[in-house]
Amino acid sequence: MFEKSAELFARAQQSIPGGVNSPVRAFKSVGGTPLFIEKAKGAYLFDADGNKYIDYIASWGPMILGHAHEPVVKAIQERAPYSTSYGAPTKLEIEIAELIVSMVPNVDLIRMVSSGTEACMSAIRLARGYTGKNKIVKFEGHYHGHADSFLVKAGSGVATLNIQTVPGVTAGVSNDTLTCAYNDLDAVKELAHKHKGEIAAIITEPVAGNMGCILPKPGFLEGLRKLCYDENIVFILDEVMTGFRLAPGGAQEKLNIRADLVTYGKVIGGGMPVGAFGGRKEIMQHIAPLGNVYQAGTLSGNPIAMIAGYTTLKILKENPSIYKELDEKTMYLKQGLEKFFNESKIPYVINQLGSMISVHFSDHPIVDFASAASANNDLFKKFFHSMLNQGIYLPPSAFESWFLNNALTKKDIDYTIEAAAESLENINQ
Ligand code: KE4
């Protein structure tokens, strides 16, 4: 069933660290051989062995319209003959910037980069340059890319003691990154009090998607927003996952919350490498060449990436019913899963907002990293492989959100629910 993927994986490990170009793809947390994907269309992936899968990763978010969506492919094909990069400004960059500004609240200026990491890294540098303060607050279990500042072990005590989580992240960096539990507003207020006048930014995923999907508790984001106003802290919403997925205006629209800076990625590139950060002019005007906060990129605003992102965003803007369809499909999936989980008597939690959803084998609510980490992840591994063997491709980790794409049909979702029922029987034996 996976012979060719196994061969390719063995070969890949000869020239690529761990055989993959991003660790989450290596199936390390679920075991087994990662699938090598040959092609995809709509809601379906096809691996090197010719197996077909219903895709619930959507490239970790970008493929919201489905794979190889005709207008996006056509736009790329039509643009490519004009060269793939110039290293000079183009009209395309103006058009996507104007489109984004028209879709999201509170963004006067936006800078394109090539990944979500770059977007988040640049946003905190800008916050530090704008405020003249050094520290940032991030939340345990939140992922803002692999820039040093974000790779700090969770827990305020651990960060304060400068325990480096990732070799190569220096004490100087971890000293300036404070962490506390997501959804714990008192802990954040305590940090802000303890480090009064030192914190440049609080950065948060408005809906956490990197420890499974975890929603903000009522009042949490609003509490952060007020704290940042009161303490002259830049409030950064990392919308790399939620942007253009939860609503045309992302979480800012869906949850009616306003950031000072917001970061984007994933959907914004339509599957091509694109990230962006933007916000109020008063802050963004400190970015070079306007100001002295330096940030740059050879392929920032790349024309092929821009046309793929622009085409995707334009379709989303002009067809807001896509969000209703995605939400309904996700609710239908959730209700179907709940039915069979309840019958199985296996303790579970399903968190969901819009087209982000995750399943946790847990007898307690999943509201932060500690609760997510204490779920029964061995059961998740069995569930994952049972679903995979039935042709359902879930994120290969319990610490990830699933992402629906709008090419999924009711038939696909019905099949997914049946496969889940089968899987629950298998793991219950
Ligand atoms: P990238 O640098 O991977 O484009 O974006 C980093 C990033 C920033 N912020 C949030 C909220 C994110 O979810 C991400 C990236 N998400 C992971 C999936 N959990 C990307 C998958 C991967 O690492 O291969």
Residues whose N, C-alpha, C, O or C-beta is under 5 A from the ligand:
A	BS01	KE4	S22 V24 W60 S115 G116 T117 Y143 H144 G145 E205 G209 N210 D238 V240 M241 G265
